[in-house]
Amino acid sequence: MSTWIKKIPCKKTLSWFTGIILLYTVFGFWLLPTLLKDKLPELIEENLHRPATVEDIRFNPYTLELDVRRFELLDKKQKQFVGFNRFYVDIAFWRSVLNLNLSFEQILLNKPSGLIERYKNGSFNFSDLISNEPQAEEEKSSDQAIPLSIKQLQISDGSVLWKDHLYGELEQEKIQPLNLEIHNLVFSKEKNSRLDFTIKLASGGSMAVQSDFALTPLHADGKLQLKGVNFRQVWELFLKHEVNFEILKGSELLEAGFHVFENKQGIQLELADSHINIHDLQIAEMGSKTPVISLADFDVSGIKLDLQKQSVVIDRISSKDARFISWLSSEGINYQALFAPKNGGQPATQTPIRPKEPQKEQSWQVKLNKFTLENYAVDFTDKTPAQPVALHLKGINFSAGPLSTDLSASIPFQLAMQINQQGQLSIKGDAIAEPLKVNMQLQTRKIGLKDFQPYVEPFARLNFISGDLNSDLTVALAANNDQPLAIKVKGNSFIDNLVTRDQKTNRDFLNWKRLSLNDIDLDLAANRYVINTVKLQRLYSRIEIRKDKSININDVIVSASTDSKTEPKKTAKTQQPETGKTELFYQVGKIIIANGVSDFSDQSLLIPFQAHIKNLNGAITGVSSKPNATIKLALNGKVNGLAPVKIKGRIQPAREVTEFTLDFRNMSLPAVTPYMAEFAGRKIDKGKLSLKLDYKIHNKKLLASNVVEINHLVLGGKIDNPNATSLPLDLAIALLEDSDGKIRLDLPIKGSLDDPEFSIWGVLGDVLVNVITKVVTSPFNAIASLIGSDEDISKIEFAAGTAELSEQQQEKLTALAEALLKRPNLSLEVTGMAYSVLDWPAMQKQALKEQLMQKLSREKRASEEDYKELLANEFIKTFPQLAEKSLFGTPRLKDPEVGDFYTIAEEKLAAQLPPDMKKLQQLAEKRGQAIADFLLQKQIQPERVFLLKAEVNSDPDAEEISVPLQLTVE
């Protein structure tokens, strides 16, 4: 009986336990899933105001497995917003208990999907889910990690659809599949986890990330790959309405090894063995299918980045097979508009930005070991001239490196390219960024001048038929502080096979086989231009005088007045001379003419005249801007292949001196019949002419010696010319000829030539006219007045005791200098002058101080205090009635109200000094020198300013201080 009674509680306990297990089983397997399936959509719609559905929810209360099937959340327009096929969670109960953390065996999400849609008004399909109310500031999280671990976290076959209606037409992109798998994800302690993440774009392109990582503390080591992204699709989705260009095609490959870790400075990043490649990129103007930029390959390899050290090292940046199409118009280069912001550079909406406190940040260190461009091409068109200029640059190869943020480091570089059909350009050198300094060797070969014809049109009506530019130059660029860019050029340059034709007659105008510029030395900052040798080989020129007396040279040269309508109107400001600019200096050591040829014709005569000069050889030396420069020329050739001609001379431009001789031998006189017909109405049947012209032009004054020898002159028949002279030519010839049939005349010419026109045949005609006129009538003399000045500047005034020129006196001397420059045969005599009565009172105080300081120097005492002591002693000694020393030895005035002791002492003692003639003489000399120096600064030649012996004027009645000037003639 008692045993039966004892068994009753055990049965109840078993029954209760069985009931609880049964209830837990029913609740876990059926009631909880049913409740979640019914209430979860209601809760979601209540909070998100969006309908949601779930097909099935299963839960295993014993294994703690949750399985949610086919969930869907709609947006406001009843489209699927987010959803998934299956969400599975497996909680590792016993591991959670043993490890005292929440552990998951698996969290699986299968086929998740999402829709991101932007409407025409700029809002998104999730905009209503974002609260605009200010959020309360979150409490700072503790440093303790979350006690959570997940053995496997997986997202498989996910997808995200992007739709954009903002600009009217639908643009969309889809990411599918999206896969993520993480193993051993632990939040509570340092333990490595594994991540694999991949996505693919429907339009092409994928991204993959593999990494080992830990969350506490954060660190990750892995690899990232992004490849095959369709740049056209990126442009369609995000750039189409924001930029002015269109991406036609293009793709990329990015591979990077990364290391992310956290330290006291924050999250740090390191990249190693990274690589970026862009290929087949094409950019065009909006709406065009013709690319203006084509880039076949652009590669950045060996990227190493250290965020903590703020350093980037790139092994190589290289690119090849690119083509650029550009043009210059009145609006600028086409790329300026192509890449300008579409809204003019202003953001669509502007929000105030709170200024940040200035922080001193460590600068990044960047180094690029090598930068190369290979097989680039540029098609450039300059549309600004009336006729566009096309330049085709191809085969462009460029290399530079290493480059770094160390702006003081030297960077070697090389550049080579082909210009148009056969031109070649190569540059090799090195550069420093700060301060800017570039040294390079520049070489050009066969650059066709014909291609640059439109640039010549504004200046000359010439067609370039051929001509190649070649050069071997060294170029140095430097910029120091605020100084202008200094450019220096040295080397040699050549223009070969030049052929030009005037546009009016399409005949050869100026040609040569080669123009050589040897030993070029140019300094643009110093305004200095030097060429050692200029050589012209097989020079050809054509000079033609037409019937209307016009000359073909005028047809070629475009005068400034022709384009006056297009030139900007000069203002008073632009007409003012530049100040601070270095004076121009130029020099050409020698100009050599080898085997030159020239054709001369005069169609203005009754009988057209032609002469052919060949075998023209010689040199011109001394071309320079130096004030004493002397240009010398020595040329020889043959007229019409028979008569030798020699030309020698010298020119001094600064002194307006020109001297030259022309020597013709045995010239056939019948050749000059056109000039004889014009003058005398007669032909020349026979005769030889030798002519030596010796011309000297000084300050536009001509002194010429003409020695003429005529052998066996025979006049021919008459030519009808009503303007011909009526002189008895036959009688003149009979009177001049000697017994051997020779006429020798020495005909000096004197006169003033304001604008002399000189040509060989013009001088010859003048000589014949002078010979005949002198014989049959009387000598012809031309007298012109000398160039002088009406300005009479007789004196320059100075302030007492000084040799400085006042502004008023400088203006007077400037006017005098202008007059002297216009009258180069005038010289100036300057007599320095000082006045003992007027100058000495202003010099006495300085003389007193020098006298006392010299005395101190002899006593080896020269301080200011010593000077004052000596000044006081001398004053008390000289004027005891005015000053004394106190009981303590301090000097003082007996009448303190007179003024300051030392001021009175200087005034009284200085007044006692007699005039120092030596000092006055020195002052007179300084005044004369000041005037001379000022005139020399105004470009007056030193040889035209004479300083006479200075004088001291002791006239007690002198009323003004002035230096007399005297004008003289050389």
Beta strands, then each sheet from edge to edge (+ up, - down):
strand 1: 52-60
strand 2: 65-74
strand 3: 80-91
strand 4: 102-110
strand 5: 113-118
strand 6: 148-164
strand 7: 171-186
strand 8: 193-201
strand 9: 206-215
strand 10: 218-227
strand 11: 245-263
strand 12: 266-285
strand 13: 291-306
strand 14: 311-329
strand 15: 332-333
strand 16: 365-368
strand 17: 371-382
strand 18: 389-400
strand 19: 403-404
strand 20: 411-419
strand 21: 423-432
strand 22: 437-448
strand 23: 462-478
strand 24: 486-502
strand 25: 508-523
strand 26: 528-537
strand 27: 540-545
strand 28: 585-602
strand 29: 609-624
strand 30: 631-639
strand 31: 643-652
strand 32: 657-668
strand 33: 682-698
strand 34: 701-718
strand 35: 742-752
strand 36: 795-797
strand 37: 826-835
strand 38: 883-885
strand 39: 891-893
strand 40: 945-953
strand 41: 962-969
sheet 1: 1+ 2- 3+ 4- 6- 5-
sheet 2: 1+ 2- 3+ 4- 6- 7+ 8- 9+ 10- 11+ 12- 13+ 14- 15+
sheet 3: 1+ 2- 3+ 4- 6- 7+ 8- 9+ 10- 11+ 12- 13+ 14- 16- 19+
sheet 4: 1+ 2- 3+ 4- 6- 7+ 8- 9+ 10- 11+ 12- 13+ 14- 17- 18+ 20- 21+ 22- 23+ 24- 25+ 26- 28- 27-
sheet 5: 1+ 2- 3+ 4- 6- 7+ 8- 9+ 10- 11+ 12- 13+ 14- 17- 18+ 20- 21+ 22- 23+ 24- 25+ 26- 28- 29+ 30- 31+ 32- 33+ 34- 35+
sheet 6: 36+ 41- 37+ 40+
sheet 7: 38+ 39-
end
